[in-house]
Amino acid sequence: MTPAARLRRRRIAVGIGYVALLALVAAVALDRSGTFGYHGDDWAHFNQHAVRAVEVLDGDTFVASLSGPDDRVTVRLLGVDAPDAAQHWSEQASKYLTARLADRSVTLRLDGTQTRDADGHLLAYVYVTDGDCVNVDIVRDGQAYADRRVKHSLRSSVEQLERDARAKKRGLWKDVTDDQQPAWRQQWLRSLPASAARRGWSDRSRND
C-alpha cells in the first residue's frame, strides 16, 4: 500500500470515528431532553421521597404531586398488574386503590435500574407507613395479579401472596376464569407444565 493510500485510509477512519462521537453526544443530549423518554435522575428525585396521591387512574396507577400542580408524576405500582378497564374486577381494584391512597401522603421507593414503564410511568413501591407497602397489600387482598413480567426485589413475596389469595379466594379470585385474566397471564398459564396446572394454577384444571 502506498503512503498516499495509507494516509487516505487513516483520514477515513478518523472521520468515521468523529461522526460516531458526534452521534453519541447527540443521542445523550436528546435522551436527557426527554426525546427518548428520559425523565432526569429518578432515583435522586423520587426515591424515599414523600408525595401526595392526588388522583387514582386505575387499580395500579395514580398521579402524585411532589410540591404542587406543576410537579406531578404518574406512578405505576411496581410488580403488580391490576385488571384494566372493562376487565373482570377492574372497578373493584380501582376503588380499593382509591380508598388506600386518595389525597394522602405516601413514600415512594424505587428498585433496580428500570424506573419507568413503556408509557413513561414511574415504577415504584408505595408505602403508606414504613412497614405497609401498597404493592404487597393489593396482591394479598386479591385486587391485582403478581406481575411475572417484571423482576424486582419483592417478587417472590408478592407471588407467594398471590398464591395465598388465590387459595383463599380473596377479591378477584372468588370467581375469575382463565379467559378473564390479562393476556400476558393467560400466556403464562399456557406455558406451565401439566403438573403445575394440576396444582391449581389454572381455573380450567379445576373445572375439567
C-alpha positions in Angstrom: 0.0 0.0 0.0 1.4 3.4 -1.0 1.9 6.1 1.6 -0.8 8.2 0.0 -3.3 5.3 0.3 -2.4 4.7 3.9 -2.9 8.4 4.6 -6.3 8.3 2.9 -7.4 5.3 4.9 -6.3 6.9 8.1 -8.3 10.0 7.3 -11.4 8.0 6.5 -11.0 6.1 9.9 -10.6 9.4 11.8 -13.7 10.8 10.0 -15.8 7.8 10.9 -14.7 8.0 14.5 -15.5 11.7 14.6 -19.0 11.1 13.2 -19.7 8.3 15.6 -18.6 10.5 18.5 -20.9 13.3 17.4 -23.8 10.8 17.1 -23.2 9.6 20.6 -23.1 13.1 22.0 -26.3 14.0 20.1 -28.1 10.8 21.4 -27.1 11.6 25.0 -28.4 15.2 24.6 -31.7 14.1 23.1 -32.1 11.4 25.8 -31.7 13.9 28.5 -34.0 16.4 26.9 -36.8 13.8 27.0 -36.8 12.7 23.4 -36.3 9.1 24.3 -38.4 9.2 27.5 -35.6 10.2 29.9 -37.0 11.9 32.9 -33.9 13.0 34.7 -32.4 11.2 37.7 -35.5 9.4 39.1 -33.5 8.0 42.0 -32.5 11.4 43.2 -35.9 13.0 42.5 -38.2 10.3 43.8 -36.6 7.5 45.8 -37.5 7.7 49.5 -39.4 10.9 48.9 -42.9 11.7 50.2 -45.6 12.6 47.7 -49.3 13.2 47.8 -51.6 11.0 45.8 -53.9 13.4 44.0 -55.7 11.2 41.5 -56.2 7.4 41.1 -56.3 6.5 37.4 -57.0 2.7 37.8 -56.2 -0.2 40.0 -52.4 0.1 39.9 -51.7 3.7 38.7 -52.1 7.1 40.2 -50.9 10.7 39.9 -48.7 12.0 42.6 -47.7 15.6 43.5 -44.4 16.4 45.0 -44.9 20.0 45.8 -47.6 21.4 43.7 -49.7 21.1 40.5 -46.6 21.8 38.3 -44.6 19.0 39.8 -46.6 15.8 39.2 -45.7 12.3 38.1 -47.8 9.3 37.2 -46.8 6.3 39.3 -47.3 2.7 38.5 -47.2 0.1 41.3 -44.1 -1.9 40.7 -44.5 -5.7 40.4 -48.3 -5.8 40.2 -50.9 -5.7 37.5 -54.5 -4.7 38.3 -57.3 -5.5 35.8 -57.6 -2.8 33.1 -60.9 -1.0 32.4 -63.7 -3.4 31.3 -61.8 -6.4 32.6 -63.0 -8.6 35.4 -62.6 -6.8 38.8 -61.3 -3.6 37.3 -63.8 -1.4 39.1 -63.2 -3.0 42.5 -59.5 -2.7 42.1 -59.7 0.9 41.3 -61.9 1.6 44.3 -59.5 -0.3 46.5 -56.5 1.8 45.4 -58.6 5.0 45.8 -59.5 4.0 49.4 -55.9 3.4 50.2 -54.3 6.4 48.5 -56.7 9.2 47.8 -55.4 12.5 48.9 -52.9 11.1 51.4 -49.1 11.3 51.7 -47.1 8.2 50.7 -43.4 7.4 50.3 -42.0 6.1 47.0 -39.2 3.6 46.9 -37.5 2.7 43.6 -36.0 -0.7 42.8 -33.4 -1.8 40.2 -32.3 0.1 37.1 -35.6 0.3 35.3 -37.5 3.2 36.8 -40.1 3.7 34.1 -42.5 1.5 32.2 -43.2 1.7 28.4 -45.6 4.5 28.9 -43.2 6.6 30.9 -44.9 6.0 34.3 -42.6 5.9 37.3 -42.3 2.3 38.7 -42.2 2.3 42.5 -43.1 0.6 45.7 -45.6 2.8 47.5 -45.6 2.9 51.3 -48.3 4.4 53.4 -46.2 3.8 56.5 -42.7 2.4 56.9 -43.9 -1.1 57.1 -47.1 -1.0 54.9 -46.4 -1.4 51.2 -49.5 -1.0 49.0 -47.9 -3.2 46.2 -47.9 -6.1 48.7 -51.3 -5.3 50.1 -53.1 -5.1 46.8 -52.0 -8.6 45.8 -52.5 -10.1 49.3 -56.1 -8.8 49.2 -56.8 -10.2 45.8 -57.2 -6.9 44.0 -54.3 -7.4 41.5 -52.1 -10.0 40.0 -48.4 -10.5 40.7 -46.8 -9.3 37.5 -44.4 -12.1 36.5 -43.1 -10.0 33.6 -41.1 -7.7 35.9 -38.1 -8.5 38.0 -38.0 -6.7 41.4 -36.8 -7.3 45.0 -40.2 -8.3 46.4 -41.1 -10.6 43.6 -41.0 -13.9 45.4 -43.0 -12.4 48.4 -45.7 -10.9 46.1 -46.0 -14.1 44.1 -46.4 -16.1 47.3 -49.1 -13.7 48.5 -50.9 -14.2 45.2 -50.9 -17.9 45.7 -52.4 -17.4 49.2 -55.1 -15.0 47.9 -56.0 -17.4 45.2 -56.2 -20.4 47.6 -58.4 -18.4 49.9 -60.5 -16.9 47.1 -59.9 -13.3 48.1 -61.1 -10.5 45.9 -60.9 -11.2 42.2 -60.1 -14.9 42.9 -63.6 -15.5 44.0 -64.8 -16.2 40.5 -62.2 -15.2 37.9 -61.7 -17.6 35.0 -58.6 -18.0 32.8 -60.1 -16.1 29.9 -60.9 -13.1 32.1 -57.3 -12.6 33.1 -54.8 -10.4 31.3 -53.4 -11.7 28.0 -49.9 -11.9 29.4 -51.1 -14.1 32.3 -53.1 -16.3 30.0 -50.0 -16.9 28.0 -48.0 -17.7 31.2 -50.7 -20.2 32.3 -50.4 -21.9 28.9 -46.7 -22.2 29.4 -47.0 -24.0 32.7 -46.2 -27.7 32.8 -49.2 -30.0 33.3 -48.0 -30.7 36.9 -48.3 -27.0 37.8 -51.7 -26.8 36.2 -52.9 -29.8 38.3 -51.7 -27.9 41.4 -54.4 -25.3 40.7 -52.7 -22.5 38.7 -55.3 -22.8 36.0 -59.0 -22.4 36.5 -59.6 -24.8 33.6 -57.7 -27.5 35.5 -60.2 -27.2 38.4 -63.2 -27.4 36.1 -62.0 -30.4 34.0 
